[in-house]
């Protein structure tokens, strides 16, 4: 993988994953829904899983340098 796209992709995935994880944690802590019209536990679990996957992809992209 080329350096420029790997760094850009890694940073984008890491920022998105970190932001989503923080946002989800704040919503859960305030006992507010993460997604409207969906079960609170299911939406928090799915959002948490998506954020962890994005963080792992970001670390993977950066580690490919």
C-alpha positions as CSV (number, residue, x, y, z in Angstrom):
1,X,0.0,0.0,0.0
2,X,1.3,3.5,-0.8
3,X,2.1,5.7,2.1
4,X,-0.2,8.6,1.4
5,X,-3.4,6.6,0.9
6,X,-2.6,4.3,3.9
7,X,-2.1,7.3,6.2
8,X,-5.2,9.1,5.0
9,X,-7.3,5.9,5.2
10,X,-6.0,5.0,8.6
11,X,-6.6,8.5,10.0
12,X,-10.1,8.7,8.5
13,X,-11.1,5.3,9.9
14,X,-9.6,6.1,13.3
15,X,-11.3,9.4,13.6
16,X,-14.6,8.0,12.5
17,X,-14.4,5.0,14.9
18,X,-13.2,7.1,17.8
19,X,-15.9,9.8,17.2
20,X,-18.6,7.1,16.9
21,X,-17.5,5.3,20.0
22,X,-17.4,8.6,22.1
23,X,-20.8,9.6,20.7
24,X,-22.4,6.2,21.4
25,X,-20.9,6.2,25.0
26,X,-22.3,9.6,25.7
27,X,-25.8,8.7,24.4
28,X,-25.8,5.5,26.4
29,X,-24.6,7.2,29.5
30,X,-27.4,9.9,29.2
31,X,-29.9,7.1,28.6
32,X,-30.9,8.6,25.3
33,X,-31.5,6.5,22.2
34,X,-28.6,5.9,19.8
35,X,-31.0,5.5,16.9
36,X,-34.6,6.5,16.9
37,X,-37.2,3.8,16.4
38,X,-34.8,0.9,17.3
39,X,-34.2,-1.1,20.4
40,X,-31.9,0.9,22.7
41,X,-29.6,-2.1,23.4
42,X,-29.4,-3.3,19.8
43,X,-28.6,0.2,18.4
44,X,-25.9,0.8,21.1
45,X,-24.4,-2.7,20.4
46,X,-24.4,-2.2,16.6
47,X,-22.9,1.3,16.9
48,X,-20.3,0.1,19.3
49,X,-19.4,-2.8,17.0
50,X,-19.1,-0.5,14.0
51,X,-16.9,1.9,15.9
52,X,-14.5,-0.9,17.0
53,X,-14.4,-2.2,13.4
54,X,-13.5,1.2,12.1
55,X,-10.8,1.6,14.8
56,X,-9.3,-1.8,13.9
57,X,-9.4,-0.9,10.2
58,X,-7.6,2.4,11.0
59,X,-4.9,0.6,12.9
60,X,-4.5,-2.0,10.2
61,X,-4.1,0.7,7.5
62,X,-1.5,2.6,9.5
63,X,0.3,-0.7,10.4
64,X,0.7,-1.5,6.6
65,X,3.2,1.3,6.2
